[in-house]
Amino acid sequence: MVDSAGDDLHTAGPRGPVGTSAAAARTTTMTPPHETRLAPVPYGEWDDRTREVLLSHLRRPEIYLSGAPDAPPMPIVLELFAHHLPLSDTWLAFSNMLASSDAVLHPAHRELVILRVAWRTRSGYEWNQHHRMGAAEGLSDAKLQAVREGPDAAVWTPEERSMLKAVDEMIDRFSVSEETWQSLASSFNAAELFELLFVIGGYLCLATVLNSIGLQADMPDDPTETPVDPESAP
């Protein structure tokens, strides 16, 4: 899936919470385009084919093309995807499916594992977008906070804890352990397990691509790190 601190693709909202004004949508601190390693391709430079393909992955393209004073800018992530149209069109179709009516995972479970991937990879771009989406899908404030602590936090159900363990194991070991697999298999059917792995793997792929390009956003502090007392610092 394509993420941002709110790009209005089929799997995301405009740059900020859905329904916000363009001014409010710009409040998230993003990496300025000139600081990314790949410069976004401005919408004005897209040819007809690029516009046809990439605009089809926007949920509401008209709000970007309206010419209104408060119209939001074209999503920067889409301007980055303009560098490689065949790859981008294929990737976006795959990622859109994971949040479509064909998906089998509960949306809250999808957002939970995406957030853990975002936190572990320090992808502020993914974190900010899916923190909002997770809340919209029913994740409580306590659970949204606990994502940063990981599977050992006390708020999780057994299946949620297993999902978070799967994320950490795929990042740390490149594979889900047998113990975690058996725990997951007691809660999810084969299709759900298959999709879960692709959500984790897909978002891990996207996070590393966006981080490598240099597209970032602010991240919250790590709750597991002990703050340094300024008076005791050398």
N, C-alpha and C positions, 0 to 999 in steps of 0.2 A: 504494500500500500504506500501511497505517497503521503507524507506527513509534512506538517509545518506547524508553526504556531498559528495556524488556521488557514490553509489554502482550501478554497471551495471546490475540491474535487468530489467525485461521488462518495468517497470515503472520508471526506473532511468538510469543514465549514469554511467560510471566508476568513480572512486574516484576523482572527479573533473569534469570540463566541458567535454562534449562528444568530443572525438577526441584529448584530451590533452595527453601529454606524462605522463608516470608514475611519473617522477620527478615533473612535474607541478601539477599532481593530488594529491600529498602529501602535498601541501602547506596549506590546511585547517587544523587548529588545532583541533584535535580530542582527546577525552579522551583516554589515553593509555589503551590497553586491560587489563593490570594487575590492573588497578584502577577501572574497572567495578566490580559490585557486583557478576555478573556471568561471569566466565572466558569464552571467546570464545573457541569453540572446533576447534583446528587447522585442516586445510584441510587434512593434512597428517594422521590424526586419523579417518577420515570418512570411514565408510565401504561402500561397493558397492551400497547398497540401498540408503544410505544418499547422495552419489555422484550423483546417477541417479536422485533422486528427486530434490535436491537443485540446481544442475547445470542446470536443465530444466527451472529454473526461472531466469537464467542469459541470457541476450540478446546476449552476445558474450563471452561464456565461454572460447573459444580458446585463448583469449588474456591473461587470467590468468594462463593457463596451458601450455603456449608456452615454458617456460623455458628461454625466452629471458632475457638479463640483465635488460631491462627496463620494463619487465612485471609487472603489478601492483599486489599487494598482493590480496589474496582472500578477498572479502568484509567482513568486520568484522561483519556486521549485519547478513550475511548469516551464519557465524560461530557461532553466537548466536542462530540462528534458528535451528542449528544442535542439540540443546539440546532436542527438542521435534518434531520429524519428522512428525507425523500425524497432529498435530496442525499447524505446519509451512506450510505444503503443502496445507492445506485447507485455511489458512489465505492468503497465497500468491496468490492462485487462485482467491480468492475474490478480493484482492486488484488489481491484474493485470487486472481484468475485468473493474474496474473503469477508467482505462486509455486505454481501448481497443477500437476496432471499434464498439463494442456493446454498449459503453457508449453513453448517450444522452446529457449530459451537454457539453457546449462549453469548450474546454480545458483551455482557459484563466479563465473562471469562476471557474473551478475545482482548478486551481492553486491559485487563489485569496483566496478562503476559506481555503485551506490547509495552506497558509501562515499566515492567521489570527489565525488559530488554533495553529500553531507553535509559533507565537509571544505570544499569550495569555498563552500558557503552558510553555513558555521559553524552547522549545525544539530546541536547536541549531542544532541537527542532522536533523530535518525536515526543519528548516528554511534555512540552507545553501543549501541543495539539491533543494528545491522548489523556492528559490530566483532565481537560475539559470534557472530552468524549466519555471518559470513564465515569465521571460524575453524572453525565446525562444518561448513561446506561445503568445507573443504580449503585455504583460503588460509593460507599459511605466515606465521609471525611476521614474517619479513623483508618479505613482500609487504604485510601489514597495516600495517607501519611505513612502507613506501615509498609507500602511497597518499597520504600527506601531501606527499611530494616531487613527485608527479605523474608524467607519462609519461616524463620524462627519466631516472628512476631506472634503475639497471643491472639490476634483478632481473626486468624484464618480458620475456615472450615478445613477438614481433612483433604478434600479435593482441591481446594485453593492452594493449600500448602504444597501438595504434590505438583501442581502446575508451576508454582514458583521454583520448586526444586528442579523441575525439568528445564526451566530457563537457565538457571545457574549452571546446571550440569552441561547443557549444550554449549554454553559459553566457555566454561572452564575445562571440560573434558571432551567436547565435540560429540557427545553421545549421552543419552539418558541411561542412567544406571538401571540394573535389573530390579532393584528394590523400588525405585520410583516408578518404573514402568508397570510393575504389578499393582502398585497403588493406583495409578491412573486407570489401568484396565478394569479396576473394580468399580469405577465411576463412569467411564466413557466407553462408547462402542467403537468399532474399528474405524468408521468414517470420522468420528470426532477426534480420535487419536491421530489419524493421518492429517487432518486439518490443523490440529494443535501444533504438530511439528512444523508444518509449513508456515503457520503464522509466526512462530518463534524464529524459524530460519529465515523467512522473508523479511521480517523486521530487523533481524540481525544484519542481513545483507544491506538493507537500506541505510541503517544507522552507520555502518562502516563506510558506505559510499558518501553519505552526506558529511560525515566527520572528515573524511579524507579530502573532499572538495573544499571544506572549510565553512560549510553552512551551519551556523550554530545559533543558539538562543540561550538566555540565562537559565541556569539550573539552581534549584534550592540547595541549601547546605546539606552535607552528609550528616545524618543524626548519629552515626556510629563513631564519628570523630570527636575527640575531646577538645573543646575550645582551649586555646592557649590564654592563660591569664597574662594580660599585658604587664602587670607589675612583677611577674615572676620570669618574664621572658628575658633572655640575655641582651 
